[in-house]
Amino acid sequence: MAAGRLTSAADRQEERAAFALVREEADGTEHVAWGMALPDGRAVTFGTDNVGEWSSPAGAARLMFADLRWL
């Protein structure tokens, strides 16, 4: 991105690749899966025991009942 260039929200989101999926439980604990947005819009997540492939970061968050937090 060039210095001084105005960017839209979509441009800024495309620049982000890493995200976390966070779900707060009733007892205050948080479950986190780390993820990466892929260039084609899909996403991959890395949990404690597994790896997942999703149609999008937002789709992963929705299906995992978690909040999407861009890093």
PALUM-216956 format. One record per residue (C-alpha): residue number from 1; residue in one letter; x, y, z. Coordinates in Angstrom, 1 decimal. Last residue first. Example, Ala and Ser with C-alpha at 12.3 -4.5 7.8 and 13.67 -1.06 7.14 Angstrom:
<kedrens>
+-----+---+--------+--------+--------+
!   k ! r !      u !      v !      w !
+-----+---+--------+--------+--------+
!   2 ! s !   13.7 !   -1.1 !    7.1 !
!   1 ! a !   12.3 !   -4.5 !    7.8 !
+-----+---+--------+--------+--------+
</kedrens>
This chain:
<kedrens>
+-----+---+--------+--------+--------+
!   k ! r !      u !      v !      w !
+-----+---+--------+--------+--------+
!  71 ! l !   -4.7 !  -10.1 !   14.1 !
!  70 ! w !   -8.4 !  -10.2 !   12.9 !
!  69 ! r !  -10.8 !  -11.4 !   15.6 !
!  68 ! l !  -13.7 !  -13.6 !   14.5 !
!  67 ! d !  -16.0 !  -14.5 !   17.4 !
!  66 ! a !  -17.0 !  -18.1 !   17.8 !
!  65 ! f !  -20.0 !  -20.5 !   17.3 !
!  64 ! m !  -17.7 !  -22.8 !   15.3 !
!  63 ! l !  -20.0 !  -22.7 !   12.3 !
!  62 ! r !  -20.2 !  -18.9 !   12.4 !
!  61 ! a !  -16.5 !  -18.4 !   13.0 !
!  60 ! a !  -15.5 !  -20.7 !   10.2 !
!  59 ! g !  -18.0 !  -19.0 !    7.8 !
!  58 ! a !  -16.5 !  -15.6 !    8.7 !
!  57 ! p !  -13.0 !  -16.8 !    7.9 !
!  56 ! s !  -14.3 !  -18.1 !    4.6 !
!  55 ! s !  -15.3 !  -21.4 !    2.8 !
!  54 ! w !  -13.6 !  -23.4 !    5.5 !
!  53 ! e !  -10.7 !  -25.9 !    5.9 !
!  52 ! g !  -10.0 !  -27.3 !    9.4 !
!  51 ! v !   -6.9 !  -28.5 !   11.2 !
!  50 ! n !   -7.2 !  -30.6 !   14.4 !
!  49 ! d !   -6.3 !  -31.3 !   18.0 !
!  48 ! t !   -5.5 !  -27.9 !   19.6 !
!  47 ! g !   -7.0 !  -25.9 !   16.8 !
!  46 ! f !   -5.5 !  -24.7 !   13.5 !
!  45 ! t !   -7.9 !  -23.1 !   11.0 !
!  44 ! v !   -7.8 !  -22.7 !    7.2 !
!  43 ! a !   -9.7 !  -20.1 !    5.3 !
!  42 ! r !  -11.2 !  -19.6 !    1.9 !
!  41 ! g !  -11.2 !  -16.3 !    0.1 !
!  40 ! d !   -9.0 !  -17.3 !   -2.9 !
!  39 ! p !   -5.9 !  -15.7 !   -1.3 !
!  38 ! l !   -6.3 !  -17.8 !    1.9 !
!  37 ! a !   -7.3 !  -16.4 !    5.2 !
!  36 ! m !   -5.3 !  -17.9 !    8.1 !
!  35 ! g !   -6.6 !  -19.2 !   11.3 !
!  34 ! w !   -5.8 !  -19.8 !   15.0 !
!  33 ! a !   -8.4 !  -21.6 !   17.1 !
!  32 ! v !   -9.1 !  -20.3 !   20.5 !
!  31 ! h !  -11.3 !  -21.5 !   23.3 !
!  30 ! e !  -11.8 !  -18.9 !   26.1 !
!  29 ! t !  -12.5 !  -19.7 !   29.7 !
!  28 ! g !  -14.8 !  -17.6 !   31.8 !
!  27 ! d !  -16.9 !  -20.3 !   33.3 !
!  26 ! a !  -19.8 !  -19.6 !   30.9 !
!  25 ! e !  -17.6 !  -20.1 !   27.9 !
!  24 ! e !  -16.1 !  -17.4 !   25.7 !
!  23 ! r !  -15.5 !  -18.4 !   22.1 !
!  22 ! v !  -12.5 !  -17.0 !   20.2 !
!  21 ! l !  -11.6 !  -17.6 !   16.6 !
!  20 ! a !   -8.3 !  -16.0 !   15.9 !
!  19 ! f !   -7.1 !  -14.3 !   12.6 !
!  18 ! a !   -4.1 !  -14.1 !   10.3 !
!  17 ! a !   -4.4 !  -12.9 !    6.7 !
!  16 ! r !   -5.1 !   -9.2 !    6.8 !
!  15 ! e !   -4.4 !   -7.2 !    3.6 !
!  14 ! e !   -7.8 !   -8.3 !    2.1 !
!  13 ! q !   -9.5 !   -6.7 !    5.2 !
!  12 ! r !   -7.9 !   -3.4 !    4.6 !
!  11 ! d !   -8.9 !   -3.3 !    0.9 !
!  10 ! a !  -12.5 !   -4.2 !    1.9 !
!   9 ! a !  -12.6 !   -1.4 !    4.5 !
!   8 ! s !  -11.6 !    1.0 !    1.7 !
!   7 ! t !   -8.2 !    2.5 !    1.4 !
!   6 ! l !   -6.9 !    6.0 !    1.0 !
!   5 ! r !   -3.3 !    6.2 !   -0.3 !
!   4 ! g !   -1.0 !    8.5 !    1.8 !
!   3 ! a !    1.9 !    6.0 !    1.7 !
!   2 ! a !    1.4 !    3.4 !   -1.0 !
!   1 ! m !    0.0 !    0.0 !    0.0 !
+-----+---+--------+--------+--------+
</kedrens>
